[in-house]
């Protein structure tokens, strides 16, 4: 499947920004079942300082915001060919050892509720894949998909306690519980081709867990399925903070307005 993506992030600062430095994880990379045919990033109000692959093997663009900027625009677009691999990404690679994905982070550390959720799974603990599918279903059953109830600082335990959240929260509850069960897990950010619309409000997030004999396997907890050819994988990390599309620091511009426009659509492939 060939997917066309256009993702525009726009910041308005009032007063204008005095200084800013941002780390952008907005460039998908080659992986099993994914081929990036073309990808472009255009900036207005900022300039590229460096590009590199981070410790999670994500493509990172480091940009500095020009002093006095009142509007910063980050526009990305490109074409990505994808294949349905039933959610299986394959063997572990990268700079971080596999055991690093067993370590809890502040966003994924389980409390009493997450430990109870993991303990209550009825699946055979010896069948890791079945156990993970049961965990995915349990998380979705415990946390209703609801916009505006959480933010980027909400922990997995807080989202589970509230019983409401979005794909970010579903992924982090799943990750924290999987690690509690002794299974390496990580967070994935990217794009999803929707069945009912092209224009979207934001990107998507899911989780991956490591299964012996298969390697990394994806779980889209919010939709109750494994990632297929409709998914574009962009970045991964131990939690949201390591795979977030945009992170950084800024001075001045106390009043900040953020808007995002995103379009994902399928394109015909000429033979």
Buried (B, 14 or more C-beta within 10 A) or exposed (E): BBBBBBBBBBBBBEEBBBBBBBBBBBBBBEBBBBEBEEBEBEBEBBEEEEEEEBEBBBBBBBBBBBEBBEBBBBBBBBBBBBEBBEBBBEEBEBEBEEEBBBEBBEBBBBBEBBBEBBEEBEBEEEEBBBBBBBBBBBBBEBBEBEEEBBEEEBBBBBBBBBEBBBBBBBBBBBBBBBBBBEBBBBBBBBBBBEEEEEEBEBBBBBBBBBBEEBBBBBBBBBBBBBBBBBBBBBBBBBBBBBBBBBBBEBEBBEEEEEEBBBBBBBEEEEE
